[in-house]
Amino acid sequence: MARALHDIGGGGERDHAPERARDWRKGMSDNVAYALLFYTALQIFVTVHAMKAIGSSILPYLALVALVAGIIPACRWFEKRWRDLSDEQAADPALAAAYRRDQAMLWALAILLPLALTALFRGIALLVG
């Protein structure tokens, strides 16, 4: 009976399998890739709306160039910082706090940079136009 309850509860050999160590290198690489996808989609969305609001101006295109020029070096820095870890360091749980900090900074950059620079260029266009 006890064995039957254990099996119903999801027990078994799977529960005793060793946990795989987290690879901080792969995790940050995945975060960079997803952040760039999100960043690109957000940038296209805000640039299209800025172009509709401003009219035919070159400023939204300048914003797009500035954003691409700004995000790529930042993402490369985040990825390089974690890519260069040794195999032992890449599985070290002591790096969890640093990983979460870099992850939060990366996502804040991917979300806030397109909004801030598009707002800046939109403000310039309103002043000039």
C-alpha positions in Angstrom: 0.0 0.0 0.0 2.8 2.4 0.9 4.5 1.7 -2.4 1.2 2.4 -4.3 0.8 5.8 -2.6 4.4 6.6 -3.4 3.8 5.7 -7.0 0.7 7.9 -7.2 2.5 10.8 -5.6 4.9 10.8 -8.6 7.7 9.0 -6.8 9.9 6.5 -8.3 13.4 6.5 -9.8 12.9 9.9 -11.5 12.8 11.6 -8.0 16.2 10.2 -7.2 18.0 11.2 -10.4 20.8 13.8 -9.7 19.9 17.4 -10.7 21.9 18.7 -13.6 24.0 21.7 -12.7 23.0 25.0 -14.2 25.3 26.3 -16.9 25.5 30.0 -16.4 27.2 30.4 -19.9 24.3 28.8 -21.7 21.8 30.6 -19.6 23.2 34.0 -20.4 23.6 33.2 -24.0 19.9 32.2 -24.2 18.9 35.4 -22.3 20.9 37.5 -24.7 19.2 35.9 -27.7 15.7 36.3 -26.3 16.4 39.8 -25.2 17.6 40.8 -28.7 14.4 39.3 -30.2 12.2 41.2 -27.7 14.3 44.3 -28.2 13.9 44.1 -32.0 10.2 43.6 -31.9 9.7 46.4 -29.4 12.0 48.7 -31.4 10.0 48.0 -34.6 6.7 48.7 -32.8 7.8 52.0 -31.2 9.6 53.2 -34.4 6.5 52.5 -36.5 4.3 54.4 -34.1 6.8 57.3 -33.9 6.9 57.4 -37.7 3.1 57.7 -37.8 3.1 60.5 -35.2 6.0 62.5 -36.6 5.3 62.0 -40.3 8.0 61.6 -42.8 11.2 62.4 -40.9 14.6 60.8 -40.8 14.7 60.9 -37.0 13.0 57.5 -36.4 15.6 56.0 -38.7 18.3 57.7 -36.8 16.8 56.3 -33.6 16.9 52.8 -35.1 20.5 53.1 -36.1 21.5 54.5 -32.6 19.6 51.7 -30.9 21.2 49.0 -33.0 24.6 50.6 -32.5 24.0 50.7 -28.7 22.6 47.3 -28.0 25.0 45.1 -29.8 28.1 46.0 -27.8 26.1 45.8 -24.6 24.8 42.3 -25.4 28.3 41.2 -26.5 29.7 42.4 -23.1 27.1 40.4 -21.1 27.6 37.3 -23.2 31.5 37.5 -23.1 31.4 38.0 -19.3 29.7 34.7 -18.9 31.1 32.8 -21.9 34.7 33.0 -20.6 33.9 31.0 -17.5 35.6 27.7 -17.0 33.4 24.5 -16.8 33.8 24.5 -13.0 32.7 28.2 -12.7 29.8 27.7 -15.2 28.2 25.3 -12.7 29.1 27.2 -9.5 25.9 28.1 -7.5 27.8 30.9 -5.9 27.4 32.9 -9.1 23.6 32.8 -9.0 23.3 36.4 -7.6 25.7 37.8 -10.2 23.8 36.0 -12.9 20.5 37.3 -11.7 21.9 40.9 -11.5 23.3 40.7 -15.1 20.0 39.1 -16.3 18.0 41.9 -14.8 20.3 44.6 -16.3 20.2 42.9 -19.7 16.4 42.8 -19.7 16.1 46.4 -18.4 18.3 47.5 -21.2 16.3 45.6 -23.8 13.0 47.0 -22.6 13.9 50.6 -21.6 16.5 51.6 -24.3 14.0 51.5 -27.2 11.4 53.4 -25.3 13.8 56.0 -24.0 15.6 56.7 -27.2 12.5 56.8 -29.3 11.0 59.2 -26.9 14.1 61.4 -27.1 14.1 61.4 -30.9 10.3 62.1 -30.9 10.9 65.0 -28.6 13.6 66.4 -30.9 11.3 66.0 -33.9 8.6 67.9 -32.1 11.1 70.7 -31.3 12.5 70.9 -34.8 9.2 70.4 -36.6 
